[in-house]
Amino acid sequence: MLEGQILTKLSIPQLHLVNEAKANHFMLERCAKDFLGYFEIIPEYIDVHNFLKTYGLSKSLYDMAYQIFHDLLEPYFANKNPLGREA
């Protein structure tokens, strides 16, 4: 609220979901960068399921993790897909 005015038309549960998604994205991006840091060279393939299992993360985060890895690795593999599926 700003001077008594609501800044969004989202309900409190909707705002919670938006904030949770942002927090999940931030956490996954940090974990993905950490995960990639264990490799001496950028790997040609990333097993997202293995990544989630290694960090004890829910399988429900697969799609978000996939997109984060895709975004992180795209500059290195412009003509390949290091995640093994169509983006």
GIJO-V383571 format. One record per residue. N is the residue number from 0. RES is the residue in three letters. SS is DSSP state (hx for helix, st for strand, lp for the rest). PSI is psi in whole degrees, 0 to 359 (none if undefined). Layout:
n={N	N}
res={RES	RES}
ss={SS	SS}
psi={PSI	PSI}
This chain:
n={0	1	2	3	4	5	6	7	8	9	10	11	12	13	14	15	16	17	18	19	20	21	22	23	24	25	26	27	28	29	30	31	32	33	34	35	36	37	38	39	40	41	42	43	44	45	46	47	48	49	50	51	52	53	54	55	56	57	58	59	60	61	62	63	64	65	66	67	68	69	70	71	72	73	74	75	76	77	78	79	80	81	82	83	84	85	86}
res={MET	LEU	GLU	GLY	GLN	ILE	LEU	THR	LYS	LEU	SER	ILE	PRO	GLN	LEU	HIS	LEU	VAL	ASN	GLU	ALA	LYS	ALA	ASN	HIS	PHE	MET	LEU	GLU	ARG	CYS	ALA	LYS	ASP	PHE	LEU	GLY	TYR	PHE	GLU	ILE	ILE	PRO	GLU	TYR	ILE	ASP	VAL	HIS	ASN	PHE	LEU	LYS	THR	TYR	GLY	LEU	SER	LYS	SER	LEU	TYR	ASP	MET	ALA	TYR	GLN	ILE	PHE	HIS	ASP	LEU	LEU	GLU	PRO	TYR	PHE	ALA	ASN	LYS	ASN	PRO	LEU	GLY	ARG	GLU	ALA}
ss={lp	st	lp	lp	st	lp	lp	lp	lp	lp	lp	hx	hx	hx	hx	hx	hx	hx	hx	hx	hx	hx	hx	hx	hx	hx	hx	hx	hx	hx	hx	hx	hx	hx	hx	hx	lp	lp	lp	lp	lp	lp	lp	lp	lp	lp	lp	hx	hx	hx	hx	hx	hx	hx	lp	lp	lp	lp	hx	hx	hx	hx	hx	hx	hx	hx	hx	hx	hx	hx	hx	hx	hx	lp	lp	lp	lp	lp	lp	lp	lp	lp	lp	lp	lp	lp	lp}
psi={144	113	43	5	137	132	351	155	4	145	167	316	324	318	321	315	319	313	324	319	319	318	319	317	315	313	315	320	318	316	320	317	320	314	314	334	343	348	138	325	159	123	150	345	137	127	103	324	318	318	310	318	317	319	4	36	155	143	341	347	6	308	319	317	318	312	322	313	319	313	321	324	347	319	333	332	63	326	0	165	100	359	358	17	165	136	none}
